């Protein structure tokens, strides 16, 4: 079975196909009901991915 690299992460062919199928779904058809709501306090703690990646590279 082959694998693919997406954003630096190796995924199997099955995972790749699932991602591809999900990307083709319109937003209205995606079920977000299992995602808990996010509070304003939690949102304030978020950092852009580019800042987290730099921190990981320095630490790693």
N, CA and C of each residue as an Amber inpcrd file, in Angstrom:
protein
   180
   0.8450000  -1.1740000   0.0000000   0.0000000   0.0000000   0.0000000
   0.8890000   1.2360000   0.0000000   0.5420000   2.2150000  -0.8230000
   1.3560000   3.4240000  -0.9230000   0.9430000   4.4350000   0.1410000
   1.8130000   5.4110000   0.3310000   1.5130000   6.4700000   1.2870000
   1.7520000   7.8230000   0.6270000   1.2100000   8.8540000   1.2290000
   1.3130000  10.2060000   0.7170000   1.7790000  11.1210000   1.8420000
   2.3730000  12.2480000   1.4760000   2.7810000  13.2540000   2.4450000
   1.8720000  14.4660000   2.2610000   1.1450000  14.8330000   3.3160000
   0.2760000  16.0090000   3.2910000   0.7210000  16.9330000   4.4160000
   1.1590000  18.1260000   4.0540000   1.6410000  19.1030000   5.0460000
   2.6840000  18.4900000   5.9710000   3.5690000  17.6960000   5.4200000
   4.6540000  17.0980000   6.1920000   4.2650000  15.8790000   7.0050000
   3.0320000  15.3910000   6.8480000   2.5600000  14.2310000   7.6100000
   2.2850000  13.0860000   6.6460000   2.8530000  11.9250000   6.9430000
   2.6340000  10.7530000   6.0920000   1.2620000  10.1520000   6.3840000
   0.4900000   9.9300000   5.3170000  -0.8260000   9.3100000   5.4560000
  -0.9190000   8.1330000   4.5010000  -1.7240000   7.1560000   4.8760000
  -1.9120000   5.9800000   4.0310000  -2.7920000   6.3450000   2.8420000
  -2.8600000   5.4660000   1.8760000  -3.7010000   5.6880000   0.7090000
  -5.1690000   5.7980000   1.1220000  -5.5920000   4.9710000   2.0830000
  -6.9690000   5.0210000   2.5780000  -7.2710000   6.3770000   3.2230000
  -6.3470000   6.8670000   4.0680000  -6.5310000   8.1650000   4.7110000
  -6.5690000   9.2780000   3.6630000  -5.6890000   9.1900000   2.6710000
  -5.6460000  10.1900000   1.6040000  -6.9800000  10.2400000   0.8670000
  -7.5380000   9.0800000   0.5420000  -8.8160000   9.0330000  -0.1720000
  -9.9540000   9.5930000   0.6740000  -9.9390000   9.3360000   1.9770000
 -10.9660000   9.8940000   2.8640000 -10.8660000  11.4140000   2.9010000
  -9.6470000  11.9350000   2.9960000  -9.4360000  13.3820000   3.0100000
  -9.9180000  13.9960000   1.6980000  -9.5690000  13.3560000   0.6020000
  -9.9740000  13.8500000  -0.7130000 -11.4990000  13.9020000  -0.8220000
 -12.1820000  12.8660000  -0.3550000 -13.6420000  12.8330000  -0.4110000
 -14.2730000  13.8900000   0.4930000 -13.7020000  14.0940000   1.6600000
 -14.2280000  15.1050000   2.5830000 -14.0600000  16.4980000   1.9880000
 -12.9320000  16.7560000   1.3450000 -12.6850000  18.0740000   0.7500000
 -13.6950000  18.4080000  -0.3330000 -14.2750000  17.3990000  -0.9530000
 -15.2350000  17.6310000  -2.0240000 -16.6440000  17.8960000  -1.5040000
 -16.8830000  17.6410000  -0.2140000 -18.2060000  17.8670000   0.3650000
 -18.4740000  19.3650000   0.5400000 -19.6940000  19.7980000   0.2350000
 -20.0450000  21.1830000   0.5660000 -20.1370000  21.3310000   2.0860000
 -19.8920000  22.5120000   2.5940000 -19.9050000  22.7540000   4.0410000
 -21.1990000  22.2930000   4.6990000 -22.3190000  22.4580000   4.0110000
 -23.6170000  22.0960000   4.5860000 -23.7260000  20.6020000   4.8790000
 -22.9390000  19.7900000   4.2150000 -23.0250000  18.3360000   4.3950000
 -22.0420000  17.7910000   5.4260000 -21.1960000  18.6430000   5.9910000
 -20.2150000  18.1940000   6.9820000 -20.8520000  18.2760000   8.3660000
 -20.7590000  17.1780000   9.1250000 -21.3540000  17.1100000  10.4510000
 -20.3440000  17.6050000  11.4890000 -20.6030000  18.7610000  12.0620000
 -19.7390000  19.3390000  13.0850000 -20.3010000  19.1380000  14.4920000
 -21.3580000  18.3400000  14.6290000 -22.0730000  18.2200000  15.9040000
 -21.2240000  17.6210000  17.0300000 -20.1580000  16.8940000  16.6960000
 -19.3420000  16.2830000  17.7470000 -18.2040000  17.1940000  18.2130000
 -18.1250000  18.4050000  17.6620000 -17.0750000  19.3510000  18.0530000
 -17.6330000  20.2620000  19.1420000 -16.9910000  20.3020000  20.3200000
 -17.5130000  21.1470000  21.3940000 -17.3410000  22.6290000  21.0580000
 -18.2010000  23.4920000  21.5960000 -18.0610000  24.9220000  21.3540000
 -16.7620000  25.4490000  21.9640000 -16.2380000  26.5120000  21.3900000
 -14.9980000  27.1220000  21.8640000 -15.3220000  28.4550000  22.5160000
 -14.7970000  28.6550000  23.7140000 -15.0640000  29.9010000  24.4360000
 -14.1260000  31.0120000  23.9420000 -14.4760000  32.2460000  24.2610000
 -13.6220000  33.3840000  23.8910000 -12.2610000  33.2760000  24.5780000
 -12.2390000  32.7630000  25.8010000 -10.9710000  32.6030000  26.5270000
 -10.0600000  31.6000000  25.8070000 -10.6450000  30.5150000  25.3130000
  -9.8580000  29.5190000  24.5740000  -9.3190000  30.1140000  23.2750000
 -10.1510000  30.8820000  22.5760000  -9.7190000  31.4970000  21.3260000
  -8.5510000  32.4630000  21.5390000  -8.5450000  33.1600000  22.6780000
  -7.4570000  34.0960000  22.9840000  -6.1180000  33.3790000  23.1320000
  -6.1470000  32.0920000  23.5080000  -4.9180000  31.3140000  23.7130000
  -4.3480000  30.7630000  22.4130000  -5.1480000  30.7550000  21.3480000
  -4.6900000  30.1970000  20.0740000  -3.5370000  31.0140000  19.5090000
  -2.6230000  30.3370000  18.8560000  -1.5080000  30.9880000  18.1790000
  -1.4780000  30.5100000  16.7380000  -1.0430000  31.3580000  15.8260000
  -0.9450000  30.9270000  14.4300000   0.0040000  29.7330000  14.3000000
  -0.3010000  28.8440000  13.3840000   0.5120000  27.6390000  13.1920000
   1.9600000  27.9940000  12.9080000   2.2030000  29.0690000  12.1640000
   3.5790000  29.4230000  11.8290000   4.4150000  29.7120000  13.0710000
   3.7970000  30.2270000  14.1320000   4.5300000  30.4840000  15.3750000
   4.7890000  29.1920000  16.1330000   3.8170000  28.2720000  16.1270000
   4.0040000  26.9900000  16.8100000   5.0840000  26.1820000  16.1030000
   5.1100000  26.1930000  14.7720000   6.0880000  25.4010000  14.0140000
   7.5050000  25.8730000  14.3330000   7.7230000  27.1750000  14.4150000
   9.0460000  27.6860000  14.7390000   9.4850000  27.2090000  16.1140000
   8.5540000  27.2490000  17.0670000   8.8780000  26.8100000  18.4280000
   9.2500000  25.3310000  18.4240000   8.5190000  24.5120000  17.6730000
   8.8100000  23.0850000  17.6040000  10.1700000  22.8360000  16.9670000
  10.5140000  23.5850000  15.9170000  11.7980000  23.3900000  15.2530000
  12.9560000  23.7260000  16.1740000  12.8200000  24.7690000  16.9630000
  13.8830000  25.1720000  17.8890000  14.0270000  24.1210000  18.9890000
  12.9030000  23.6440000  19.5110000  12.9270000  22.6720000  20.6000000
  13.4100000  21.3110000  20.1280000  13.1170000  20.9590000  18.8570000
  13.4180000  19.6290000  18.3440000  14.8350000  19.4990000  17.9840000
